[in-house]
């Protein structure tokens, strides 16, 4: 699978399981067993938008693009500038 296909699959699978829509794919890399994709989602919408709560999930897929697991890697305010 192409990286773009893996990224789209990860976002779709995460949305189906979590009920949240992906805002962005923030990273993707191959692992020994397949792929790890980092997906950013809106967890809590607030006013103003700069105070929304976002989360980044690590989504693992096998070589065929099937989901093998996911976990929330971090949670933060939209306006936060901290990088991992």
Secondary structure as the mmCIF struct_conf table of DSSP 4:
data_model
#
loop_
_struct_conf.conf_type_id
_struct_conf.id
_struct_conf.beg_label_comp_id
_struct_conf.beg_label_asym_id
_struct_conf.beg_label_seq_id
_struct_conf.end_label_comp_id
_struct_conf.end_label_asym_id
_struct_conf.end_label_seq_id
HELX_RH_AL_P HELX_RH_AL_P1 UNK A 3 UNK A 18
BEND BEND1 UNK A 19 UNK A 19
STRN STRN1 UNK A 22 UNK A 30
BEND BEND2 UNK A 32 UNK A 33
STRN STRN2 UNK A 34 UNK A 44
BEND BEND3 UNK A 47 UNK A 48
HELX_RH_3T_P HELX_RH_3T_P1 UNK A 49 UNK A 51
STRN STRN3 UNK A 53 UNK A 62
TURN_TY1_P TURN_TY1_P1 UNK A 63 UNK A 64
BEND BEND4 UNK A 65 UNK A 65
STRN STRN4 UNK A 67 UNK A 77
TURN_TY1_P TURN_TY1_P2 UNK A 78 UNK A 79
#
